[in-house]
Amino acid sequence: MLKKYVFRSNRAGYNILFLGAIHGNEPAGTQAISTAVQKFASGALIPLKGTVSFIPVCNPLAFERNVRQIDENLNRIIRRWNNPTTYEQNLANELSAEIEAADIIIDLHSSHCPDDKPFIFNDYPDDHLACRLSSVQNIEYVVEGWPQIYNAAPIKDYSTGSWAKICGKTCLTVECGYHLSDTAVKTAYHVIMNTLLSLDVLEGFSSVPPKQKYIAMDGFFIKTGSGHLARPFKHLDPISAGELLAFYDNGTSVVCPQDGFIMLPNPNAAVGTEWFYLGHQK
C-alpha cells in the first residue's frame, strides 16, 4: 500500500493529487512533497477548499534502492492490470485508482543530466484547466506532443497523463531539473504552491511566471544496441540537421534529421529504451 497524505477542507473544491518518485531515482519531487506535507500537518498551511493529497513515493522499492525501476518503467504502464505479474504492475493498479479518484494530478519528475532545464509536459492542450495550471508555473519551457510521438511507436505509453486523460481528469507532468539538484527541489515545491495558490486552495500570491516557450516534440530514438551519445548533451541543447547525436559500438551512428532541440538525453539508457527525444520551438 502506497503511503498517502490527505488534507481536507470544509468547502467543496477540486481533489488535487501530487505524485513523487514514479521513478525511484528521482528524489526532488519526494523532497518537495515532504516539505509540503509537514507544513499541512503542522497547520502552517490549511486548505481553504477541496482536498489536497500527496503520495511522496510512488515506487517505494526502486526509491529505496535508488534505481529508476524494479521490473519495468512504471510511467509506461499506468492502467488497470487484471493479473499483474511485475512489481510495477501492482503499483500501477494502486496509482490508476488514485488518479481515477482525483480531479487534478501533478506528477513531479526530475531528469538525468546536471544543469537540465525544468519544463512542463502539457500533453493535452485542449484541456483548458491544464493550460491554466501550466501558465502559472515559474517554468520557462512547455512541451507538447508527447502522446502523438508514441502513437505508432513500439513502446506503448500508459503514463500518469494518458491514464488521467482516459479517466477524464487533468494532469500535468513536470520535469523539475537534475535529480540531485537543490534547484530541482525548489522548483518542485514552487509547482505545488503555485498550483494551490492559483486554484484558491491557499491564500496568497504566486510568483509572476516568465514568458513561456513552447516546444513541439518530433519523436524519439530507442537505443537498439551498445553505444554512446556523441557528447554530454543537456536537455534542450540546440542541435542542427546533420549533427552526430550518438554512435553504436558496431560503427553505425545516429544523425540529427533537422534543426531543433535534443530532449531528455539519457547517457545511461538501457538497450530497448528511449535514448533521447527531439523537438522544435513552436
C-alpha positions as CSV (number, residue, x, y, z in Angstrom):
1,M,0.0,0.0,0.0
2,L,1.4,3.4,-1.0
3,K,1.7,6.0,1.7
4,K,-0.7,8.8,1.1
5,Y,-1.3,12.0,3.0
6,V,-4.7,13.7,2.7
7,F,-5.7,17.2,3.9
8,R,-9.4,18.1,3.6
9,S,-11.1,21.5,3.9
10,N,-14.7,22.1,4.8
11,R,-15.6,23.5,1.4
12,A,-16.3,21.9,-1.9
13,G,-13.5,22.1,-4.4
14,Y,-11.0,20.1,-6.5
15,N,-9.4,16.9,-5.3
16,I,-5.8,17.6,-6.1
17,L,-3.2,14.8,-6.1
18,F,0.6,15.3,-6.2
19,L,2.8,12.4,-7.1
20,G,6.6,11.9,-6.4
21,A,9.1,9.2,-7.3
22,I,7.2,7.4,-10.0
23,H,10.9,6.6,-10.9
24,G,12.8,5.6,-7.8
25,N,16.0,7.6,-8.6
26,E,14.1,10.9,-8.8
27,P,14.1,12.3,-5.3
28,A,13.3,16.0,-6.0
29,G,9.6,15.7,-6.1
30,T,9.6,13.5,-3.0
31,Q,11.6,16.1,-1.0
32,A,9.3,18.9,-2.1
33,I,6.2,16.9,-1.2
34,S,7.6,16.0,2.2
35,T,8.1,19.7,3.0
36,A,4.5,20.5,1.9
37,V,3.2,17.6,3.9
38,Q,5.0,18.8,7.1
39,K,3.5,22.3,6.6
40,F,0.0,21.0,6.1
41,A,0.3,18.6,9.1
42,S,1.6,21.3,11.4
43,G,-1.2,23.7,10.4
44,A,1.2,26.1,8.8
45,L,-0.8,25.5,5.6
46,I,-4.5,25.0,5.7
47,P,-6.6,24.2,2.6
48,L,-9.4,26.7,2.1
49,K,-11.4,24.4,-0.2
50,G,-11.3,21.0,-1.8
51,T,-8.9,18.3,-0.9
52,V,-5.1,18.1,-1.2
53,S,-3.4,14.7,-1.4
54,F,0.2,13.7,-1.6
55,I,1.9,10.4,-2.5
56,P,5.6,11.2,-1.9
57,V,7.0,7.9,-3.2
58,C,5.1,6.0,-5.9
59,N,7.7,3.4,-6.5
60,P,8.9,2.5,-2.9
61,L,11.3,-0.4,-3.6
62,A,13.0,1.4,-6.5
63,F,13.3,4.5,-4.3
64,E,14.8,2.5,-1.5
65,R,17.4,1.1,-4.0
66,N,17.9,4.4,-5.8
67,V,17.1,2.9,-9.2
68,R,14.7,4.0,-11.9
69,Q,12.6,0.8,-11.7
70,I,12.5,-2.7,-10.4
71,D,11.0,-4.7,-13.3
72,E,9.8,-2.1,-15.8
73,N,9.1,1.6,-16.4
74,L,6.1,2.5,-14.1
75,N,5.3,5.6,-16.2
76,R,4.6,3.4,-19.3
77,I,2.2,1.0,-17.6
78,I,-0.3,3.2,-15.6
79,R,-3.6,1.4,-16.2
80,R,-5.7,-1.4,-14.6
81,W,-4.0,-4.9,-14.7
82,N,-6.3,-7.8,-14.1
83,N,-3.4,-10.2,-13.4
84,P,-0.3,-8.2,-12.5
85,T,2.9,-10.1,-12.9
86,T,5.5,-7.4,-12.0
87,Y,6.2,-5.1,-9.1
88,E,5.4,-2.1,-11.2
89,Q,2.1,-3.5,-12.5
90,N,0.9,-3.9,-8.9
91,L,1.9,-0.3,-8.2
92,A,0.1,0.7,-11.4
93,N,-3.2,-0.7,-10.1
94,E,-2.9,1.4,-7.0
95,L,-1.9,4.5,-8.9
96,S,-4.6,4.2,-11.6
97,A,-7.2,4.0,-8.8
98,E,-5.8,7.1,-7.1
99,I,-5.8,9.0,-10.4
100,E,-9.4,8.0,-11.1
101,A,-10.4,9.4,-7.7
102,A,-8.7,12.8,-8.2
103,D,-9.7,15.8,-10.3
104,I,-6.2,17.2,-10.9
105,I,-2.9,15.3,-10.9
106,I,0.5,16.9,-10.7
107,D,3.3,14.4,-11.4
108,L,6.7,15.6,-10.3
109,H,9.8,14.2,-12.0
110,S,13.5,15.1,-12.4
111,S,16.0,14.4,-15.2
112,H,19.3,12.8,-15.9
113,C,21.9,15.5,-16.5
114,P,23.3,18.3,-14.4
115,D,22.0,21.8,-15.4
116,D,19.0,20.3,-17.1
117,K,16.3,23.0,-17.6
118,P,12.9,22.4,-15.9
119,F,9.9,22.1,-18.2
120,I,6.2,21.1,-18.2
121,F,4.6,18.4,-20.2
122,N,1.2,19.7,-21.2
123,D,0.1,16.6,-23.1
124,Y,-3.4,17.7,-23.9
125,P,-3.5,21.5,-24.9
126,D,-7.3,21.1,-25.4
127,D,-7.6,20.8,-21.7
128,H,-8.2,24.4,-20.6
129,L,-7.6,23.7,-16.9
130,A,-4.2,22.1,-17.7
131,C,-3.2,25.1,-19.8
132,R,-4.2,27.4,-17.0
133,L,-2.2,25.5,-14.4
134,S,0.8,25.3,-16.8
135,S,0.7,29.1,-17.3
136,V,1.0,29.9,-13.6
137,Q,4.3,28.0,-13.1
138,N,7.6,29.7,-12.9
139,I,9.0,27.5,-15.6
140,E,10.1,28.8,-19.0
141,Y,9.5,25.7,-21.2
142,V,6.3,23.9,-22.0
143,V,6.5,20.7,-24.1
144,E,3.6,19.5,-26.2
145,G,3.0,16.4,-28.4
146,W,4.2,13.6,-26.1
147,P,1.2,11.3,-26.8
148,Q,1.5,11.7,-30.5
149,I,5.1,10.5,-30.8
150,Y,4.1,7.2,-29.1
151,N,1.1,6.5,-31.3
152,A,3.0,4.4,-33.8
153,A,5.9,3.5,-31.5
154,P,6.9,0.0,-30.4
155,I,6.9,1.3,-26.8
156,K,3.4,2.0,-25.6
157,D,2.7,4.9,-23.4
158,Y,0.4,4.4,-20.4
159,S,1.7,7.3,-18.3
160,T,0.0,9.2,-15.5
161,G,-1.1,11.8,-18.1
162,S,-2.5,9.3,-20.5
163,W,-4.5,7.4,-17.8
164,A,-5.8,10.7,-16.4
165,K,-7.0,11.6,-19.9
166,I,-8.7,8.3,-20.3
167,C,-10.5,8.9,-16.9
168,G,-11.4,12.5,-17.8
169,K,-9.0,14.1,-15.4
170,T,-6.5,16.9,-15.7
171,C,-2.8,16.1,-15.4
172,L,0.5,17.9,-15.7
173,T,3.9,16.2,-15.6
174,V,6.7,18.5,-14.5
175,E,10.3,17.8,-15.0
176,C,11.9,19.9,-12.3
177,G,15.6,19.7,-13.3
178,Y,18.5,17.5,-12.4
179,H,17.8,14.6,-10.0
180,L,20.3,15.7,-7.3
181,S,19.9,19.5,-7.6
182,D,18.6,21.7,-4.8
183,T,17.2,23.8,-7.5
184,A,15.0,20.9,-8.7
185,V,13.6,20.5,-5.2
186,K,12.8,24.2,-5.0
187,T,11.2,24.1,-8.5
188,A,9.0,21.1,-7.4
189,Y,7.9,22.9,-4.2
190,H,7.1,26.1,-6.2
191,V,4.9,24.0,-8.5
192,I,3.0,22.6,-5.5
193,M,2.5,26.1,-4.1
194,N,1.7,27.8,-7.4
195,T,-0.9,25.2,-8.3
196,L,-2.7,25.5,-4.9
197,L,-2.5,29.3,-5.0
198,S,-3.9,29.5,-8.5
199,L,-6.8,27.3,-7.5
200,D,-7.5,29.4,-4.4
201,V,-6.8,26.4,-2.2
202,L,-4.2,28.6,-0.4
203,E,-4.4,32.3,0.2
204,G,-1.6,34.5,-1.2
205,F,0.1,35.4,-4.4
206,S,2.2,33.2,-6.6
207,S,5.3,34.5,-8.4
208,V,4.9,36.0,-11.8
209,P,5.8,33.3,-14.4
210,P,8.2,34.0,-17.2
211,K,7.1,34.3,-20.8
212,Q,6.8,30.7,-21.7
213,K,8.4,29.0,-24.8
214,Y,6.5,26.1,-26.4
215,I,8.4,23.0,-27.7
216,A,6.7,20.6,-30.1
217,M,8.0,17.0,-29.8
218,D,9.1,15.4,-33.1
219,G,9.9,11.9,-32.0
220,F,12.4,9.8,-30.0
221,F,15.2,7.3,-30.6
222,I,15.2,3.8,-28.9
223,K,18.7,2.5,-28.1
224,T,19.0,-0.7,-30.1
225,G,22.5,-1.8,-29.1
226,S,25.6,-0.9,-27.1
227,G,26.6,2.7,-27.8
228,H,27.2,6.2,-26.5
229,L,25.9,9.7,-27.0
230,A,28.1,11.8,-29.2
231,R,28.8,14.4,-26.5
232,P,27.4,15.1,-23.0
233,F,24.2,16.7,-24.2
234,K,21.9,18.5,-21.8
235,H,18.1,18.7,-22.1
236,L,17.0,21.4,-24.6
237,D,20.5,21.7,-26.1
238,P,20.1,23.1,-29.7
239,I,21.1,20.7,-32.4
240,S,21.4,21.1,-36.2
241,A,20.5,19.0,-39.2
242,G,23.3,16.5,-39.9
243,E,24.8,16.7,-36.5
244,L,26.1,13.5,-34.9
245,L,23.9,12.6,-31.9
246,A,25.0,9.1,-31.0
247,F,27.0,6.2,-32.2
248,Y,26.9,2.5,-31.7
249,D,29.9,0.2,-30.9
250,N,29.3,-1.5,-34.3
251,G,30.3,1.7,-36.1
252,T,26.8,2.9,-37.1
253,S,25.7,6.4,-36.0
254,V,22.5,8.5,-35.4
255,V,22.4,11.8,-37.1
256,C,20.1,14.7,-36.4
257,P,17.4,14.9,-39.1
258,Q,16.5,18.6,-38.7
259,D,17.3,21.7,-36.7
260,G,15.8,21.8,-33.2
261,F,16.5,20.5,-29.7
262,I,17.6,17.3,-28.1
263,M,15.4,16.5,-25.1
264,L,15.8,14.2,-22.1
265,P,19.1,12.7,-23.3
266,N,19.9,9.6,-21.2
267,P,23.6,8.6,-21.3
268,N,22.8,5.5,-19.3
269,A,19.8,4.3,-21.3
270,A,19.4,0.6,-21.4
271,V,19.1,-1.2,-24.7
272,G,15.5,-1.2,-25.8
273,T,14.6,2.0,-24.0
274,E,14.3,5.7,-25.0
275,W,17.8,7.2,-25.6
276,F,16.7,10.8,-26.3
277,Y,13.9,12.8,-27.8
278,L,13.8,15.5,-30.5
279,G,11.7,18.7,-30.7
280,H,11.4,22.2,-32.2
281,Q,10.2,25.5,-30.9
282,K,6.7,26.4,-32.0
